[in-house]
């Protein structure tokens, strides 16, 4: 629950002035973007790999250092919460998580239904009580919930304003991710990313 | 005076009996050779045959002549008309050996020859018939039965036996050196009658040697000593010959010993080379590796096997430990996650509990105030009507999760500790295995060396044994002179000494007589002649020292004749010597003797024959005028008109 709250708060964008409910503080348009951001939070090895991509692409000079911190602190092992792969990549039903948030007015949700009565898009907004709630969590246990804050901010810096489908496409670049069969857990890539970092360090040192 | 045998024994440092026995074996007789002169006379020569000259009809030959003591001349006014052939037929009959000087043509003309003579008062008749190369004949001495012969060798043996016995001569032993031989290499030979007859023959065409015709095998000195009647000459000759034979045997033994030594050394060379090579190989092996006993090799093999088992065991334990660590790490990680979730829930649940429901999470429809009042009034959930405030012991859950995480961490730490220990044990086992493998490898390298060393040591011991055996069996001392050689040497020295003592006066007498005779031959300026035992003749002519070899051929011929005449005179005067008083001179004047000298020689020979009763001289010469002037006609053998003699 806390993970989704902090993702919505920091990875979410500014609410659309037209469609957003009154009192919305941030807006997460599309469930895919939320799933993509949640995948990076639950799989720090994939996030470190994305940071190395950005470092190699020259987009992010501090990418290697941040990745090295993630890997050396064993986050890929102790923070990993595996996700199942479904049609469009990493997926987990958010109903159970969102239910209490929506119940208590911390998060607002709206599904856009097409003419065939199928949902075209899910949109989520963090409402003011949600912001207060996240502040209360951070105040109550800064050490416990501070990690979520920092990690959500880092993911936001990697994801930028990229739409959910594009983020999924980026995550599909890892062969382990792409080759995972449907309904199976997406495997860790921590060892591979550590080896990649060692190779890059050696190359940069030369 | 010490006997000859005693002197030899003393010289050879042996007993007299040993010396006597050795001298017998060597054929050395200790006798001074008493020289009783014996005479040889030719009394008759006859031969028949057919003379076949190209372009002329065959002419029968029927020669016959009775010889008397004194000078008999064979002469013609031309050469190559049969003078010398008469001398050669006489020589053939007296010696028994066909003279090589007879040409094959002349030989083919002769069918039969008969020769009569007297030797040491024994009359003898020898006759032989020729049929091509075959010969048959007989020798009759006095009235004794004739001895027949059918070969040239038998003919020569018959005459040699007759003459040596009759003239008190004996075959002189001689050591004939082999052409190209080393040292004293040669063969034992005998100078028999045929060789000694050279002292009875003077040839105008062969004047290089004082007496006889050549110097080979010491012939000239042998003839001089024999016919001078020199005491101890035969003993000396026999001893000298025996010494040469002994030395030759010794040289042969030395040569064989040297050859054996060289062969032995040669055969030892590869053995010694191999021994040195083995020594080097063994030294290399000793440097490279110490000996590893079989027990040590077994111990190392066992240690390697144990180390291998230990590595396998530790590796298995380590793998299990690592698997346990992996599992426990996962469990610890999961425990941490659960603990963190519990902590999160411990915060979230109370916080969320204080927030009032706003809308349906399913349809987002807001709740009416009446539904919210149910919670206050009846303590029921405004959504599902279930009782509120169900006690959830969040603290207990959090504590349990924390305890579980701690336990998992401890279990992981213990597993990691175990893993570290096993890892160390495994690494230690691997180090031990590496050391054990190195030790076994050393054995593997050393084992062939040990085997090789043993093979090399056995081979070296075998070769050393062969070398020692070869040295023991072949290391005999160099051959030393035998007792016989020492006896021969001592006998030769003693005989030499005695012969020399006996020769001084004889040689002086001979020299004096040579001067007298030579002067009568025309050597008016000859002042002194000093013959020695080596058949050399030193001369003093008109105050100048010279020697026989330096004179002209004509002078040499006259000196040769003078020597024989002097021998005869000395023998006659001193009743010593062995010359039989028979002399054949071929072609005097043919060697630059001027006519006066030929005449003087002939005159001197006539005088000599008058002085010495029984002396017989046959002279063949083409100086017919000189012959006619000096020799009675009935003593001249000549042909019609002084042409061909026969």
Interface residues (C-beta under 8 A of the other chain):
Chain A: X1 X2 X74 X77 X78 X79 X80 X81 X95 X98 X99 X100 X101 X102 X103 X104 X105 X106 X108 X109 X110 X129 X133 X136 X137 X140 X141 X144 X145
Chain B: X329 X330 X333 X336 X337 X340 X343 X344 X347 X348 X351 X352 X355 X356 X357 X358 X359 X360 X361 X362 X364 X383
